[in-house]
Amino acid sequence: QVQLVESGGGLVQPGGSLRLSCAASGIRFSPYAMGWFRQAPGKQRELVARITRGGNTNYADSVKGRFTISRDNAKNTVYLQMNSLKPEDTAVYYCNAESPVSGYDYWGQGTQVTVSS
């Protein structure tokens, strides 16, 4: 059974930082492309950052230079370091794992990030 468990969300002031973690189980982690998505109230879910099995990364324009995605294959974990947070970053953040064979997407349950003073 595939499980993606996010952690690290919370309330932070504008300009602050948070690091999200996503621990994967039930999959052979290293071949999977991993991503972070977010969904704000009333908006569609959007890609925030993605990292391939080879370590190549891509980011939404809105987070470039502020967010960094990384992975630790030994720990079956993907991270999202978020700096210089803005109120518009407020959303539920979801971890995603894309199967290298079928392209099937697995999702975590989400973690709330709220940026507010």
N, C-alpha and C positions, 0 to 999 in steps of 0.2 A: 504494500500500500504506500503510495507516494504521499509524502507530507512536506509542506513548506511552512515553516513557522517563523513569522517575523517578530522582531522585538526592537526596542529602542525608541519608539515614538513617545510623544509627550507634548507638553506645553513649553514653549520657548519664546523669549522676547525677540523682536526684530533685531537682526544683526547677530543673533546667536547661532549656535551649532548643535547638531545632533548627528549621531551615527546609528543608522539602521542596520540590523543584521537579519539574515534569512538563513536558517539552518534547514538543509534538505536531508530527507531520508527516504529510503525505498527506491532510489535511483542510483545508477552509476554516474556520479556527479560530473566528473571531469569533461565528458564529451558534450554536455548540455550548454547551450547558450542561456545565459541568465539575464534577467532584466528586472527593473523596477518601474512600475506604473503608478499613477496616482489618479484619484477621482475626487473632485471637489463637488460640493452640493450643487445639483442642477446642471452639472457638466458631464461630458463624456470622459471615460477613462482614457488617459493619454500616457504615452511612453515618456519616461523621465531619462532613463539610461539603460544601456545594454552592454554586456560583455560577452564576447564569443569564447569558444573553447581555447582559442589561441591567445586570448587576452586583448583582442582588439575591442575598442570601446566606441560608443557613439552616444550623444546626449541631445536632449531637446535644447533648442536655442535659448530658452528661458532660464536654463540652469547651467549653461556652459560657463566655466570659470569659477563656479561656486560649488558644484557637486562633483564628487568623484566616486565612481563605481570600481570595486575590486573584488577579487575572489581568492579564497584559500581552498584549494582542492583537497588538501590533507584534512581539512575540517568540514568539508562539504558545506561551505558557508560563502555567501555573497554579502557584501557590505555596500552601504551607500553613505558616504561622508557628506554631510550637508553643512555648508558654511554660509555666512552672510544671509541668513534666512530672512525672507520677506513675508508679509501677511498673505500675499498671493500664493505662497507655497503651502498654505493650509489645505489639507486634503487627507483622505485615507490612502496610504501607500501600500501597494501590493507587490509581492515578489512573484516572479514568473520564471518558469523553467520550460524551455522549448526542446522537445525531443529531437535529437539529431537524426533519427530514422524516419519517424512519421510526421514530424512537425507539430505534433500534439502539444498543446499548452497546459501546463499545470499551474495552479494558482494557490497562493497562501490566503489566509483569512483577512489579512489587512491589519495595518497599525495606524492609528490616528496621529497626525502631526498638526499641531495648532501653533501658529505664529501670531502672537498678540502681546500687546503691552498691558 
